[in-house]
Amino acid sequence: MKNLKNIALCTLLASNLLANSISKEDLGKALFFDVNLSKNRTQSCATCHNPEAGFVDDRDNGINKMASLGDDLKSLGDRQAPTASYAKFSPKFHFDEKKALYKGGQFWDGRETSLEGQAGGPPLNPIEMGMPDKKSVVDRLKENSFYVDSFKSMFGNDIFEDNEKAYKAMTEVIASFEKTDEFSPFDSKYDRYLRGEYDLTPLEDLGMSIFFSNNNNSCATCHVLKGEGKEGETFTNYEFHNIGVPVNKELRDKNGVKEKDLGLLANTNVKDKNQIGKYKTPTLRNVAVTSPYMHNGVFKDLRTVVEFYDKYNNKERVLNPETKEPWDEPEHKDTISLKELKANAQNDRKVDALVAFMKLLTDKRYEYLLEKKER
């Protein structure tokens, strides 16, 4: 039913736009919802980045949403699809000479420099949309007269004479849509609080104080870019770190992956073995409605994540609250960012406060999802 809904939306959007001037953003929206860009015509960008669910894959996929199911309806990835919301703010992938670390890019390992590069990845990934090559994708575009006319109008009448150029144009158009305010409205309760339109509860106020305090905890070390009280905060500094995430055994049992995830070292632009097991710090925007958590979806609950961080500084945090067993060993031990993780131990009330604060970062359109979770 979801695919039929996407097709209908794409068709309706296209027909409406034909009577009006077409923009790259509008064309990108049509492409974002078009399942015909996948091999078996079952999957669109929106399938794994659902606008109704914080731009993540909210399908169960037989593994409690821990990774995405491919267009062939059997292939399972080994990482969770990161949210596409606020992704436009990630800087291009680069090495920060001053801090001596990598920053930016797209995907968990930053392997694509830009949103355009990211948009071009899934259609050609054999365990995602599964198209064999760029020509095959361009041929699908050419099946649609609306696309043909629009691309020619934007990029010239000869755009389809070169498959490389046509494919690049497609990624540019999709990225244009992803750069619109629909993906980054900055209208959460936190944003409204900054504008004087929302009053914090005592627990939320405590959580905000703890979150931004470098003395109290390590949240601000990696999840603050501009600073407390600054509008337009994306709640990530786009750095790569190893925080000691364990293997998701449940997922690995289903997808059959045996080898370790190399993290940043899987990025072909990175040769330094000290980068193994590091992943890009994700935005905390909409984090309360985009579970499960970590790059491999190993934790189901946001409170578990806070307790996981706290275990590095709190000797009482010996058990994973979801399994009631000791925390599993990290997949990569040697490169854990222990300096960045150093903080004061948090009691249960402070953990609750941090969770309450992170719920404030939910875009207004998704606040009803929080209410559903709390029922």
Order of alpha helices (4+ residues) and beta strands (2+ residues): alpha-alpha-alpha-beta-beta-alpha-alpha-alpha-alpha-alpha-alpha-alpha-beta-alpha-beta-alpha-beta-beta-alpha-alpha-alpha
